[in-house]
Amino acid sequence: MIYKGQKNLRYNTFAMNKLPELLTRGVEQIVPDAAGLFSLMEQKTIRVYLGIDPTGSVLTLGHSVVLRKLQQFAAAGHEVILLIGNGTVRIGDPTGRDSTRPELTDAGIEANFKNWKEQASAILDFDKISIRYNGDWLDKLTYQDIVKLLAKTTVQQLTERDMFQERIKKELPIFGHEIIYPLLQGYDSVVMDVDLELGGSDQLFNMLMGRQLQKSYHNREKWVLTTPIINGTDGRKMSKSYDNFVALTEKPAEMYGKLMRIADEQIIQYCTLLTDLPSAEIAKMQQAMQAGENPMEFKQHLAKTIVSQYHSVAAANKAAEHFATSVQQKSVPEDAPTVVPSTRQIKAVTLASECLPDESRGNLRRLIVQGGVALYTPDETRVSDPEQIIDITTVSAIRIGKRAYFRINHD
């Protein structure tokens, strides 16, 4: 549908400004091509949907990646549908599993979605998003309808999924209801006659099935947009089973603390996928870290930004203070020796030398330049200039190298 007159002008003005980033930031892949989807969205609003199977009770930052993308389409004025898979969830999507998923009851599905919606409202504006249930049409399919649907593909296509191939190698069972899951999910695209489907990259197989069926039933294109899968606090895929996740409902201090545990290499990805920080600002952060600046301050900025999104700026500041006093300060061993600096205003290399008098100043200088010296002020701040003047009244402790800690006596 192409809007007319002033409404179309408002859409075009907003969409043209946001469209390039909408189709690039937080996007892993667009099938068949980004150019075609870009062209379509220049001409009209599109119908886009995200399907969810309400199988769990906790939403994490990992889930937020695709939810944020869905909300961006809604904010851009497109027709956005959140599809609740109350029909498909009874089958169970085997994605990422080497065993079948247990069946949920109707009561369990309803309870899960109620909880899901409450959590997702931190991201999704449900005034701009319509909710549909695929049980409304899947439950009405007749025997003939299902046979016709099965005739749209081959057994070879349905079993080429990686997880099925793994089961075949391990001689594990593949049940018939699991094989037809992608067909039933793909049928959602046919019924809703959509232009675009969103999903995590692990859902690509299922979404491509919907693209195939859309061509078969309606003889028209359907695009597929996948979002990246992020790793959790231990570097593995974020998952409740690994206990490495950050929940959307996490308390501010807990959320901040968990985010401070991510690897430095994840900072830019988290900023890009999980925040609304301007891309130009993120690019500067990346350049600064590549130039040798301490990643700690950027990680703190990331943690504060995310906590602010789900709570408030005041809560984020309080969480940062709590982390500095209760976590970072406690990282200094209780038996760390105490040093009384010779002067209140002291060079970094001189302070390091007074802590380690037997170490050559040349080695200490190199260690400082390489970011191997950190001050607790109360945050852990790395020093990169040996000549930097430090006010020791602001410093409670110093770490030299990986394991040499010294408490600073201000008296």
N, C-alpha and C positions, 0 to 999 in steps of 0.2 A: 504494500500500500504506500503510495506517495502522497505526503501531505500537501495541501494546497495553500496558497496565499501566505499570510503572515506566520502561521504555525510552521509551515515548511521552512520559512526564512529563519525562524528561531532555531529549528532543528539543525539546519545546514550550518549556521554560524557556530553553534556549539560543537557540532560533530566534526566539522572541518578542522577546528582547532585541536580537538582531542583525538581524532581518528588515528594519526600515525602512531602515537604512543599506545593507544588502545589495542592495536594489533601487533605491537612489538614488545612492550614492557610486560614481563611476567608471562610471556608466550613461548612455548617450546616449539610448537609445530602447527602449521595451518595446512590442511589438506582440502582440495588439491593444490591451492596456491593462495598466497596472501594478496597478490595483485588483483585476482578476480573478486575476492571478498571486499577489498578496498574499493574497487570500482562499483560494486553493488551498493555499498554503504554510502557512497557519494551521491547515489541517486534516490535512495529511499530508506526508511526505517526497516529493519529486518526483524523477523521472529526468531528468537534465540532461546535455547533452554538448557538447563542443567538437570540431570536426573540424579536422585539420591535414593539409596536403599537405607532406610533408618534401622541399621543393625546395631548401633552402639549408642552409648549414652553420653560420651564426652567428646566435644569438638576441640581440636587442637589448632595450633598455628599452621600445621600441615594442611588441614582442611580449609583454612582461611584463604589459601592461595587462589583456589578456583572460585570461592565465594566472593572474594574481592573483585575478581574479574567479572563475575556475573553482575555485581552491583555497578561496576563501571559501565556496562552496557545499559543498565537501567537508567543510570544518571545521564547517559548520552541520549536518552529519549527513545530507545528501541523497545519493542514489545518483548518482555522478558517473562519466561515461565520457569517456575521451580516445579519439577515433576517429582512427586513422591511415588516411589516404586512399591506401592503396597501390593501390586500384582506380582512383579518380578522378585520381590524380596521373599516370597513364599518358596521360590525356587532356590535362590541363593547363587550369587555370582561367585565363581571360583577364582576370580582374578587374584593373583599373587599367592594362591594356596596350592598345596599338593595333596589336599584332601577335601572332601565335600564339606559344605557348611550346613550346620543344623538348621532346620526349619523353624521360623518364628510364628507365634500365634498372632491372631488379629489384635488381641489385647496388648501383646508385647509391641507390635508395630505401632499402635496408637500411642502408647506410653512413650516409646522412643522418639517419635516425631514431635510430640508435645515438648519434650525436653530439648530436642534438637532445635526446634524453632525458637525457643526461648534463648538459647545460646547464640544462634545464628543472627538474631535481631541486633546483636552488637555490630554486625557488618551489613546485613541486608535491610533495605527499606521496603517492608512488605506492602506499603501503600503503592509502590511502583512495580511490584512483582506479583503476578498471578500464580496461584497454586493449583495444580491439577494432580489427579491420581490415576496411574495407569491401570489400576484394578477396574476402573470404570469401563474400560474397553477390553482388557485382556480376559476378564472374568466372563465376558459375553461371547468370546470366540467359540465357534462351533467346531465340531470334528472336521468338517470340510474346510473351514477357514484355516485351521492348523495344518492340514495336509497341503493346502495351497501355499501356505507360508513356508513349509519345509521344502517345497518344490523350487523355491527361489535360490537355493544354494546347494552345495554338495557336502557330504560327510567329510571329505578331505579338507574343505575350507573350514568347517566347524572345528575340526580337531587339530588344526595347524598352530593353535595357540601354544606358547612356550610351556605354560604349566601343564597342558595336556601331554605334550611331548615328553616332559619330565616324568609324568606319571607312567607313560608307556614304557619308558626306559627302566623305571623302577618296578614295573609290573604291578602298579597300583590301579585300582578300579577307576573308571570314568563312567559316570552314570548318565543315562539318557536325558534326564531333566537338565543336567548341567550343559550338555551340548546345545540344547535349544535356547538357553538363556540369551545368547547374543541376538538370536532371531527375534525373540520377544521384545528385547530392549530396542532393537532396530525398528520394530513395528511402531514404537512410540513416535518416531520421526514421521512415519507415514500418516498416522492418525492426526497429529498436530500440524502436519504440513509445514515443517520448519525450514528456515534458511541456514541455521547454524546450530551446532551442538557444542557445548563446552564440557570439558572433563579433564581429569588428571591424565598424565601420559600413560599410566597403567590401564586406562580405559580405552585406548586407541582401537583395539580390535573390535570391541563392542560398537563403538561409534562409527567405525567404517562399515559395519554391517548395516547400520541405519542409513548410511549414504548409499549403499548398494540397493537397499529396498526402496528408498525414495526415488531413485532413478527407475526402478522396475515398476512401481505403482503409479508414480506421477510424472515420470519422464522429465524430471528437472533436477537441478543441482542442489546438493546440500553440502555445506562446508563443515569441517571439523576443526576445532581449535583445542589444543592440549596445553595444559599448564605444567610446569616442572614439579617434580617431587622433591621436597627439601629433606635434608638430614636433620636429625635431632641433636641433642646436647652432647651425645657421645660419638658423633660422626656417622652413625648408621641411619638408615631411613627412619624418619620420625614415626614412632609406633607406640601404642599403649603397651603392647606386649614386650617391648624393649625397655619400657619405663624411661624413655629419653625424650618425652614430649613436654610441650608447654601448652596447657589447656587455656581456652579463651576465658574461662571463669576462674583462672588462677588468681589468688590474692596478690596484690601489688608487690609485696616484698618477695613472695615466692616466684612470681613471674620475672621480676628483675634479676633475682639470684640465678635462676635457671638460664636466662639469656646471657648472663655474664660467663657461663660455662662453655658457650659455644667456641669452636676453634676460630682463630683469627681469620682463617681463609673463608669462613662463612659470613663474615660481617657484610660484605657487599651484596651477596645474594639475599640475605635477610632484609637488608635495607630496600633492595629493589622489589622483592616479592611481598613483603609484609608491611610496608609503610607507604605513606604518600609523600615522603621526602622528594624534593625535585630531583630529576635525573642529573641535572648539572651539579647539584650539591654532592650527590653520590659519586659522580665521576671525580670530583675534586678530592673526596675522601680516599678513593682508590689510588689516585696519583700520589697523595701524601703518604700513604702507607708504602707504596712502591718505592718512594724516595727515602724511606727509612724512619718515618715518624711512628711514634708509639701507637699501636692499634688500640691500646686500652681506652683512650679517650673517645675513640670512635665507637667502640663497643658500648661504652657507657651512654653515648648519645643514642645509639640504637635501642638500648634497653629502656632508656627514659622515653623515647618516642613511642615504643610499642605499649608500654605501661600507660602512657598518657592516652593512647587511642582507646584502650579498653577500660580505663578508670578515669584519671584526671591528671593534670599537670602537677597539682599539689601532691597527689598520691605517688606520682613518679619521683618527685623530689624527695619525699619522705622515704621511699623505698631505697633510693640511692644512698641516702644518709645512713639508713639501717645497714645496708650492705657494707659500706665503708667501715662502720664501727664494729659490726658484729662478725663480719667475714674477713675482710682484708686485714684488719688489725690482728685478728686471731691467727692469721697465717704466720705471724712472727713467733718463733718458738719461745716458750716460756724461759728456757735456759739461755737465750741469746745474751751475749755479753753486753754490758753498757759502756758507752763511750762518751766522754765529756769533751766536746770540740774546743779547740784553743781559742776560738773567737765566734761571736754571734754571726757575723757575715763572713762566710767561708767559701772558697772555691770548691767545686765538686771534686776535683782531683785531690785537693788537700784533705777534704773530709774523708775520702776513700783511703788516702794514705795514712791518716790517723787511726782508721779502723784496722788497716792491714799494714803496719809499719814495716814488715819484712818483705812486702811485695814492691817490686820496682814501679816507679811512677810511670815509666813508659808502658808497662803492661796495663796499669790501671787506666791510663789515658785511652789505650786501644779498647779496653773493655767498656768504657763510658761511651766512646764513639759508636761502638757496636750495639748500644742499647742494653748492656748487661748490668747497669746500675739503676736501681729504683728507689724512690723516696716514698715514705708513707706520710701524706700531707692533708687529710687522712687517706685520700685515694692513693693507689699505687701509681706513681708518676715516674716514667723513665727519664733519665738524664742523658742527653746526647752530646753536650758540650762540656769538655773538661774544665773550661774556664768559667762556667756558669757560676754566678754568685748565689749562694743559698742562705736564706735566713733560717738558721737552725731552730728558732723558736716555733716554726711552723711544721717541723719535722719530728715525728715520734720514733721513727726507725728507718734504717737503710738496709737494702739488700744488695750485696755485691756478688755478681755471678748468680748461680742458681741456688746456692745453699748457705751462703755466708750472710747471716742476719746480725744486726747490731742495733740495740736500743740507744736512743739519743737522750742524754741527760742535759736538760736546759739550765741547770743550776750553775 
